[in-house]
Amino acid sequence: MEPQDNPVCSRADLVRIATQEMIDRGLQPAFPAAVVRQVDTLTSADAEADPQILDLSALPWCSIDNDDSLDLDQLSCCEALAGGAVKVRVAVADVDALVHPGSAIDAHAQFNTTSVYTSAKVFPMLPERLSTDLTSLNPGQQRLALVTEMLIAEDAEILQSSVYRARVRNQAKLAYDAVAAWIEGQGPLPPAAAAVPGMDEQLRVQDAVAQRLRERRQAQGSLEFQSFQPRALFDGDRVVDIRQQVQNRARQLIEELMIATNSCTARFLAGSGRPSLRRVVRSPERWLRIVEVARKYGEALPKAPDAQALEAFLARRRAADPLRFADLSLVIIKLMGSGEYVLEQPGAPALGHFGLAVRDYTHSTAPNRRYPDLITSRLVKAILSAAPPPYNARELETLAEHCTQQENAAQKVERRVRKSEAALVLQTHLGQSFDAIVTGHSVTDSWVRIFAPPAEGKLVNAAPDTEVGQQLRVKLVATDVERGFIDFAAVD
């Protein structure tokens, strides 16, 4: 592959590539005119008069998300109780209060089913006036929400839970990295938290609960992976770097509270005797392939799928070789198969989520970003108000299949754009050498990952005895931003 003659260099180029990729994958990158017209007529839904809606706006709610996130879907707060127990509340934006079934806005959201996130541009599922304003749990704004209240014991067992409607107010908009730095003793309490009396203790208690929930899931076989998802950094419209997102305690805090909320919501729906949507990762059909991978590391896994045994193997490999763990994670994830949405019939055995080690699981905590969560919100609200189900079983089954298909398409768009971002950053480094690790090898192709900047590409002169995990020195020989191609050659 020859280097391109006219290097792509701007955010606009990446947006153009992402837009075309969405079209090619069957997604709509722009909102239809009918959606735009309807959004202009919307006003806040907070005036809704329902005696079942509690006023919890005075509680110390906070949001923790990415630094640049504007579509805030959930808030959390907690209350320490006697005996080490904690009452945790998670509030999820009531998007359904403004996005009604059958509307033009809903039709577009149902078609795409998810927001698509690229470094150059976010393609939101809902228009920004909704997702970043009217239905976003913005600081200082009173909003309608669905609240999941959980009583969590000292050993992290969820003793009881309930779901209800409420009015909430975000007291502090916080960001992952700043909160994590404070929790880990590497930085000050973020100003937005310091401005709210008692918010520091709120964060300490939520972090402690999340870590206990995490330990309990790991003991039950939750799989701990390390993903490779670098993000491009911009200076204005110019890409200047690409960095790998780092997992930290604040991300774990939100991850654990959302998993608990999704599990409690799934059990609430199951208890209603009505059909619902579930998010599942089935027991791996290619388990024996996973067994073979473990054998290459001198480890023996059971012949039948065993999440606890697999997590123990992954934990040992993460400790023994953190450099290569992301690549082992990718191999195992591919062999496990991706998650999917399925119809949950009343009384039917739950398929469960193999990767999270939970039996009951749905998606409910991101209705501004994911359509299945909006569906779940409508199912929950219908139960709370004793209204007829908004969807029948056949409709839910069709929606589950469509949401799975579109989510997979969106993930492919995001991966494709990440490749172009990496090619864009590297196009000025042609001829330079990098330390690399082999991430894939077959009869026809081999692939390597470099560390600084974090990027993957093809190894064009791989030796026949090349092995996955092998470290080597490579030279960048070609980039193609339009196609997302990066070529390396091994050097002595």
C-alpha positions in Angstrom: 0.0 0.0 0.0 1.4 3.4 -1.0 1.2 6.5 1.3 -1.6 8.8 0.3 -0.7 11.9 -1.8 -3.0 14.3 0.0 -2.9 13.6 3.7 -6.2 14.0 5.5 -5.6 16.2 8.5 -8.8 17.7 10.0 -11.7 16.9 12.3 -14.0 17.5 9.3 -12.4 14.7 7.3 -13.0 12.3 10.2 -16.6 13.4 10.5 -17.0 12.8 6.7 -15.5 9.3 7.1 -17.7 8.5 10.1 -20.8 9.8 8.3 -20.2 7.6 5.2 -19.4 4.6 7.4 -22.8 5.1 9.2 -24.6 5.2 5.9 -22.8 2.1 4.7 -23.7 0.2 7.9 -27.4 1.1 7.6 -27.5 3.9 10.2 -28.9 7.5 9.7 -26.2 10.1 10.5 -28.7 13.0 10.4 -32.1 13.7 11.9 -35.0 13.8 9.4 -36.8 17.1 8.9 -39.9 15.8 10.8 -37.7 15.1 13.9 -36.2 18.7 13.8 -39.7 20.2 13.5 -41.0 18.2 16.4 -38.1 19.0 18.7 -38.8 22.7 18.2 -42.3 22.2 19.9 -41.0 20.5 23.0 -41.0 22.0 26.5 -40.0 20.5 29.9 -42.0 17.6 31.2 -41.3 18.5 34.9 -44.9 19.9 35.3 -46.4 16.4 35.0 -48.9 16.0 37.9 -48.8 12.5 39.2 -49.2 11.9 43.0 -46.8 8.8 42.7 -43.9 11.1 41.7 -41.8 11.7 44.8 -39.9 14.9 45.3 -36.3 13.8 46.0 -34.7 16.9 44.6 -33.1 17.8 47.9 -31.0 14.6 48.1 -27.2 14.9 47.4 -27.3 13.5 43.8 -24.3 13.7 41.6 -23.3 12.5 38.1 -19.9 11.1 37.1 -19.2 10.8 33.4 -16.6 11.7 30.8 -15.2 15.2 30.9 -17.0 16.1 27.7 -20.3 14.2 28.3 -23.4 16.4 28.0 -26.0 13.6 27.8 -26.3 12.8 31.5 -28.5 9.7 32.0 -28.0 8.8 35.6 -27.4 10.2 39.1 -26.5 8.5 42.3 -26.6 9.1 46.0 -26.3 6.9 49.1 -27.0 6.7 52.9 -24.9 4.7 55.3 -27.0 2.6 57.7 -26.3 0.6 60.8 -24.4 -2.7 60.5 -22.4 -1.7 57.5 -25.4 -1.6 55.1 -25.9 1.2 52.6 -29.0 2.5 50.9 -28.1 3.4 47.4 -30.4 5.3 45.0 -29.7 5.5 41.2 -31.9 7.9 39.2 -32.2 7.4 35.5 -33.6 10.1 33.2 -37.2 9.7 32.3 -36.7 10.2 28.6 -40.1 8.7 27.8 -41.8 11.7 29.4 -40.9 13.7 26.3 -40.2 11.0 23.7 -43.5 9.2 23.0 -44.0 6.0 21.1 -45.0 6.6 17.5 -43.6 10.1 17.4 -41.1 11.2 14.7 -38.4 11.5 17.3 -39.1 8.0 18.6 -39.1 6.5 15.0 -35.6 7.8 14.4 -34.4 6.6 17.8 -35.9 3.2 17.1 -34.2 3.0 13.7 -30.7 3.8 14.9 -31.2 2.4 18.4 -28.0 3.9 19.8 -25.8 7.0 19.8 -22.5 6.6 17.9 -19.5 7.9 19.6 -16.4 9.0 17.7 -13.7 11.4 18.8 -14.4 13.8 16.0 -18.2 13.9 16.5 -21.0 12.2 18.5 -24.0 11.1 16.4 -26.7 11.2 19.1 -29.7 8.9 19.1 -31.9 11.8 20.2 -31.6 15.4 19.1 -29.3 17.5 21.4 -32.1 19.7 22.7 -33.4 16.5 24.3 -30.3 14.5 25.1 -28.2 17.3 26.4 -30.9 19.6 27.8 -34.6 18.6 28.3 -34.0 14.9 29.2 -30.4 15.3 30.5 -29.9 15.3 34.3 -28.0 18.6 34.2 -26.7 20.3 37.3 -29.1 22.6 39.1 -32.1 21.4 36.9 -35.1 19.6 38.3 -35.8 16.6 36.2 -38.2 13.6 36.2 -36.5 10.2 36.7 -37.0 6.6 37.5 -35.2 5.8 40.7 -34.0 2.3 41.7 -33.5 2.2 45.5 -31.3 -0.7 46.8 -30.4 -1.9 50.3 -26.9 -3.3 50.0 -25.5 -5.4 52.9 -22.0 -5.1 54.2 -21.1 -8.2 52.2 -22.5 -6.5 49.0 -25.6 -8.7 48.8 -28.6 -6.7 47.5 -31.1 -7.4 50.3 -34.0 -5.6 48.7 -34.8 -3.1 45.9 -37.7 -1.0 44.6 -38.3 1.2 41.6 -40.4 4.4 41.5 -40.8 7.7 39.8 -39.3 10.9 41.4 -38.1 14.4 40.8 -34.4 14.8 41.2 -31.8 17.6 40.9 -28.1 17.0 40.1 -26.1 18.8 42.8 -22.6 18.1 41.3 -21.6 17.3 37.7 -18.3 15.3 38.1 -15.8 13.7 35.7 -14.2 10.2 36.0 -10.6 11.2 36.0 -10.8 14.0 38.5 -12.9 11.9 40.9 -10.6 8.9 40.5 -7.5 11.0 41.2 -9.2 12.2 44.5 -10.3 8.8 45.6 -6.8 7.4 44.9 -5.1 10.3 46.8 -3.6 11.7 43.6 -5.6 15.0 43.4 -7.9 17.4 45.2 -11.6 17.0 45.6 -13.2 18.4 42.4 -14.6 21.9 42.9 -18.1 20.9 42.0 -18.0 18.3 44.8 -16.3 20.6 47.3 -19.2 23.1 46.8 -21.7 20.6 48.1 -21.6 19.9 51.9 -21.1 16.2 52.5 -20.4 15.3 48.9 -16.9 14.0 49.8 -18.4 11.5 52.2 -21.0 10.6 49.5 -18.3 9.7 47.1 -16.3 7.7 49.7 -19.3 5.6 50.6 -20.3 5.0 47.0 -16.8 4.0 46.1 -16.6 1.6 49.0 -20.0 0.0 48.1 -18.9 -0.3 44.4 -15.6 -2.0 45.4 -17.5 -4.5 47.5 -20.0 -5.2 44.7 -17.1 -5.7 42.4 -15.4 -8.1 44.7 -18.6 -10.1 45.1 -19.1 -10.4 41.3 -15.5 -11.4 40.8 -15.9 -14.2 43.4 -19.0 -15.4 41.4 -17.0 -15.4 38.1 -17.4 -12.0 36.6 -14.8 -11.7 33.8 -12.3 -8.8 34.1 -11.2 -7.7 30.6 -9.0 -4.9 29.4 -10.2 -3.2 26.2 -8.2 -1.4 23.6 -10.2 1.8 22.7 -7.8 4.7 22.1 -9.3 8.2 21.6 -8.0 11.0 19.4 -7.2 14.3 21.0 -7.9 17.5 19.2 -6.4 21.0 19.3 -9.2 22.9 17.6 -9.9 21.0 14.4 -6.5 19.4 14.3 -5.7 15.9 15.7 -2.7 16.1 17.9 -2.5 12.8 19.7 -4.2 9.5 20.5 -4.5 8.0 24.0 -5.8 4.9 25.5 -8.7 5.3 28.0 -7.6 4.2 31.5 -9.8 2.2 33.8 -10.0 3.8 37.3 -11.9 3.7 40.5 -14.5 6.3 39.4 -15.3 4.3 36.3 -15.6 1.2 38.4 -17.9 3.1 40.8 -20.4 3.9 38.1 -20.0 0.5 36.4 -20.9 -1.4 39.5 -23.9 0.8 40.4 -25.2 0.5 36.9 -24.8 -3.3 36.9 -26.7 -3.5 40.2 -29.4 -1.2 38.9 -29.8 -3.2 35.7 -30.1 -6.4 37.7 -32.7 -5.0 40.0 -34.7 -3.6 37.1 -34.6 -7.0 35.4 -35.9 -8.7 38.6 -38.6 -6.0 38.9 -39.8 -6.7 35.3 -39.7 -10.5 35.8 -41.8 -10.1 38.9 -44.5 -8.3 37.0 -45.4 -11.4 34.9 -45.0 -9.4 31.7 -42.6 -9.9 28.8 -39.5 -7.7 28.7 -36.1 -7.2 27.1 -33.0 -8.8 28.5 -29.3 -8.1 27.7 -27.5 -11.4 27.6 -24.1 -12.9 26.8 -24.8 -16.6 26.3 -22.6 -19.4 27.7 -19.8 -19.6 25.1 -20.4 -22.1 22.4 -16.7 -21.9 21.6 -15.7 -22.8 25.1 -13.3 -25.5 24.0 -11.4 -22.9 21.9 -11.0 -20.9 25.1 -9.7 -24.0 26.8 -7.1 -24.4 24.1 -6.0 -20.8 24.6 -5.6 -21.4 28.3 -3.6 -24.6 27.6 -1.0 -22.5 25.6 -0.3 -20.7 28.9 0.0 -23.9 30.8 -3.4 -23.6 32.4 -6.2 -26.2 32.5 -9.9 -25.0 32.3 -12.9 -27.3 32.9 -14.4 -28.9 29.8 -17.8 -27.2 30.5 -18.2 -23.4 30.6 -17.1 -22.1 34.0 -17.0 -18.3 34.5 -15.2 -18.6 37.9 -12.5 -20.7 36.4 -12.1 -18.4 33.4 -11.9 -15.3 35.7 -9.3 -16.9 37.8 -7.2 -17.7 34.7 -7.6 -14.1 33.5 -6.6 -12.7 36.8 -3.4 -14.7 36.9 -2.5 -13.7 33.3 -3.3 -10.0 34.1 -0.9 -10.2 37.1 1.8 -12.2 35.2 1.8 -10.2 32.0 -0.1 -6.9 32.0 1.6 -5.8 28.8 -0.1 -8.5 26.8 -3.3 -8.8 28.8 -5.3 -6.5 26.5 -4.6 -8.8 23.6 -5.5 -11.9 25.5 -8.7 -10.1 26.5 -9.6 -9.5 22.9 -9.0 -13.2 22.0 -11.3 -14.3 24.8 -14.0 -11.7 24.0 -14.1 -12.8 20.4 -14.5 -16.5 21.4 -17.2 -15.7 23.9 -19.3 -13.9 21.4 -21.0 -10.5 21.6 -23.9 -9.5 23.8 -27.4 -9.4 22.4 -30.9 -8.4 23.3 -33.5 -11.1 23.7 -37.2 -11.4 24.7 -37.8 -12.5 28.3 -41.0 -14.4 28.6 -42.7 -14.6 32.1 -41.6 -17.7 33.9 -39.0 -18.7 31.4 -35.5 -19.6 32.6 -33.2 -16.5 32.5 -30.3 -16.8 30.1 -28.1 -14.6 32.2 -25.0 -12.5 31.4 -22.0 -14.9 31.4 -19.4 -12.1 31.3 -20.9 -10.2 34.3 -21.8 -13.3 36.3 -25.4 -12.2 36.9 -28.5 -14.1 36.1 -30.9 -11.2 35.7 -29.8 -8.4 33.6 -31.3 -5.7 31.3 -30.2 -2.4 29.9 -32.0 0.5 31.7 -29.6 3.2 32.7 -28.9 5.1 29.5 -32.2 6.0 27.8 -30.7 9.1 26.1 -28.1 6.9 24.4 -29.7 3.4 23.9 -33.1 2.6 22.7 -33.5 -0.7 24.6 -33.1 1.4 27.8 -36.0 3.6 26.6 -38.1 0.5 25.9 -37.3 -0.7 29.4 -38.3 2.6 30.9 -41.7 2.4 29.2 -42.2 -1.1 30.5 -41.4 -0.1 34.0 -43.6 3.0 34.0 -46.5 0.9 32.7 -46.2 -1.5 35.6 -45.9 1.4 38.1 -49.1 3.0 36.8 -51.0 -0.4 36.2 -51.3 0.6 32.5 -51.4 -2.0 29.7 -48.0 -3.1 28.4 -46.7 -0.7 25.7 -45.3 -3.6 23.7 -46.5 -7.2 23.2 -44.1 -10.2 23.1 -43.9 -10.3 19.3 -43.0 -6.6 19.1 -40.4 -7.0 21.8 -38.8 -9.9 20.0 -38.6 -7.9 16.8 -37.1 -4.9 18.6 -34.6 -7.1 20.4 -33.3 -8.5 17.1 -33.2 -5.0 15.5 -31.4 -3.4 18.5 -28.8 -6.1 18.5 -28.2 -5.6 14.7 -27.9 -1.8 14.9 -25.7 -1.8 18.0 -23.3 -4.2 16.2 -23.3 -1.8 13.2 -22.6 1.2 15.5 -19.7 -0.6 17.1 -18.2 -1.3 13.7 -18.5 2.3 12.8 -16.7 3.3 16.0 -13.9 0.8 15.4 -13.6 1.9 11.8 -13.2 5.6 12.7 -10.7 4.7 15.5 -8.5 3.1 12.8 -8.7 6.3 10.7 -7.9 8.4 13.7 -4.8 6.3 14.4 -3.8 6.5 10.7 -4.2 10.3 10.9 -2.0 10.6 13.9 0.7 8.4 12.4 0.8 9.8 8.9 3.5 12.3 10.0 5.6 9.5 11.5 6.4 7.5 8.3 9.7 5.8 8.5 9.9 5.9 12.3 10.4 2.8 14.4 8.3 1.6 17.4 8.2 -1.1 20.0 5.3 -3.4 19.2 3.6 -6.7 20.1 2.1 -9.2 17.7 -1.7 -9.3 18.3 -2.8 -11.6 15.5 -1.1 -14.1 13.1 -2.5 -16.3 10.4 -1.3 -17.9 7.1 -2.2 -14.7 5.2 -2.0 -11.8 7.6 -0.3 -10.6 10.8 -1.1 -7.7 13.0 0.8 -5.7 15.6 0.0 -3.1 18.3 2.4 -0.2 19.1 2.3 1.5 22.5 3.1 5.2 22.0 0.8 6.3 20.4 -1.5 3.3 21.0 -2.4 2.0 17.5 -2.8 -1.3 15.6 -1.7 -2.1 12.1 -0.7 -4.8 9.6 2.7 -6.4 9.7 3.6 -6.6 6.0 6.7 -8.8 6.3 5.9 -11.2 9.0 8.1 -14.2 9.3 6.5 -17.7 9.2 7.4 -18.3 12.8 5.7 -15.1 14.1 3.7 -15.8 17.2 0.9 -13.8 19.0 2.4 -12.1 22.0 5.9 -11.8 20.5 7.6 -8.4 21.0 9.5 -6.8 18.2 10.7 -3.6 16.6 8.7 -2.3 13.7 8.9 0.6 11.2 5.9 2.5 10.0 5.8 2.2 6.2 2.4 3.4 5.1 -0.9 5.0 6.3 -4.3 5.5 4.6 -6.7 7.6 6.6 -9.6 7.1 4.2 -9.5 3.4 4.6 -8.1 3.2 8.1 -5.1 1.2 7.0 -1.7 1.3 8.8 1.3 -0.8 7.6 4.4 -1.8 9.6 7.5 -3.7 8.7 9.6 -5.7 11.1 13.1 -4.3 11.6 16.2 -5.9 13.1 
